[in-house]
Amino acid sequence: MIQEVIVVEGRDDESAVKCAVEAQTIATHGFGIRKSTFALIEKAYQTTGIIIFTDPDHAGESIRKRLSERFPDAKHAYLSREEAKKDGDIGIENASADTIREALKKVRCISRETKVTFSKQDLFDYGLCGAADAAARRDYIGKKLGIGYGNTKVFLSRLNHYGISREEFEEAWTSSIHQIPFEK
């Protein structure tokens, strides 16, 4: 059983998570989060902790950002768009139980002390920006590291804020070389 309460966007997301793992969930019901829902999340945050697990789309990222500002020590879980897509719809509810379990195994905490391990030059060097297929590469590496997809700025921020080590990055990179046509 997962000890933290998993915060998702909707009831279908709650159902998908509960089919995958034994855990308590709270649904925000979109961006217009009610005071009573914030109170529930606050109580969970103060007692067991929370894992923010929103959809990998613009609305989900907006909700994640809003929750992160209010609950800075929350943990984060991510799915790639590919893992959460079904019939053109993107959402946690579309992911398989195995994919949800895997994402929850890779939960990350934002470090209060941002250690700048990676620079934009690193992203250029690895073809994660400035290359024709950089977005696909960031998506794949983000999935391997459990930090999700992000544009160059967001991806770099997540690498540094989630405390990804060079070794961990290199391991994800090395395991990805045969999956996507990389040119380093």
N, C-alpha and C positions, 0 to 999 in steps of 0.2 A: 504494500500500500504506500502511495505517495503521501508524505506528511503534510506538504504545503497544499494550500487551496489553489486550484488552477482557475485563472480568470480568462474567460473566453468571451466571444461576442454574442452568441445567441444560443437558443435551446438546442438547435441541431448540432452545434459544436459541442455542447454539454453531452449530448447523447453519444456522439462519436468518441469523445474522450472517455466516458464511462464504460463504453464497450471495449476500449483498449486497455484501460488501467483501473485499478481501484483507487478512487480519489474523490475528494469533495470538489465541487465546481461552483463558480459564480458567473452568471452571464451579465454582461453590461447592457445588452439589448441595444447595441449601436453606440454612436458617439454621444447622444443625449443621455448621459448616465444620471439616473435619479439620485437624490440625496440619500435615500434609503439604501440604494445599491452601494454608493460610496461608503456608507456606514458599515455595511456588511464586509466590504473589501478591507476597510480600515481595521475592523475587528480581527479578521483573518491575518492581516499583515502584522498586527501586534502580537498575535498568539502563535500561530503555526508558520507564518510566512506565506507568501504568494508566488506563483509562477504565472507570468503574463504570457499568454499563448493566443495571439490574435492572428487573423487571416493575413496571408502574405500579399496584401493589396494596399492601395493608398489609404482606404478607410481604416484598415487594420493597423497600419503603421501610425496613423494619426491617433488612434485610440491608445496604442502602445506608448507613444510619446507622452500623451496626457497622463496616463497612469504612472509612467516612469517618473515624471516630474513630481507627482504627489506621493509616490512610494519608491523612493530612490534605492532602497535595499532589496527591491523585488528581484526575483530570478526571472530569466527569460528563456523561452523555448521558441524555436522557429521551424517552419516548414518552407520548402521551396514552392514556387508557384506551380511547378510541374507536379509535385506531390499532392497539392491541394486542388488540382483542377479536374473538373468533370463536366463534360458537355458545355464548355465555355464558362462555367461558373467556378470561381475561386473561393475556397473556404476550408476551414479545418474539417467541416462535416464531410468533405469529399475524400479525405485521406483514408487510407487503409489503417486498420488497427496496428499492424506492424510498423507502419511509418510513424504513427503517433507515438508509439512506445519508443521508437528510436530517437525521435525528436526530444522526448522527455528525458532520455538518458543523457542527452548533450546539453542539459540546462546550464546556463551561464549567469554569473552575477557581474554587474557593472562594478569595476574597481573604483573606489573613492579617490585613490591616488593614480591618476592616469600616467602610466609609464609609456613614453614614446619609444616603442620598439621598432615600429614600422613607419616609413615615410612614403610620400607619393612616388619617390624615385623607386622604391621597392616594388610598388604596383606596376610601374613602367617596366622594370627589369623582368618581372614575371608575366608580362603581357596582360595584366589585370586592369590596365587603362591604356588608352592610346592605341589599341589594336582593334582590328575589325571585329573580332569575336571576344573582346574583353568582358562584355556583359555575361556571356555564357560561361566564361572561365570563373568570374566572380561568383556566379550562381552555383557552380559546381563546387568550388572551394568553400564557399559559405555553407553549403549543405554538409560537406565533410567535417567542417569545424563546428557546426551547430550554431552559426551566427546569422544564417539567412542571407538573402540577396540584398544588396544595396548598390546604389550608384557609387562612383569612385569615392566621393567624400564620406558617405555613410559607411562604406565597407572599411575604409581606413580607420575611421573613428571606432568601429566595432572591434577591429583587430587590436587596437590600443586600449580601449575601455574595458574589454573583456579579458585582458591580460593574456592574450594568446602569445605563447613563447615562440621563438625562432624555430626550436625543435619541433613543436607541435605543427607549426605552419609548414615546415619542410616535409614532415611526415604526410600531411594532407596533400601537399604538392606532389610528392613522389608517388603517392598512391593514385594520383589523378592523371599522371602523364599519359597513361595508355587509354584513358577514357575520352579525353578531348585532345584534338591535335594542337599541342603546345609547341611554341617555338621560343626558347629562352635565349 
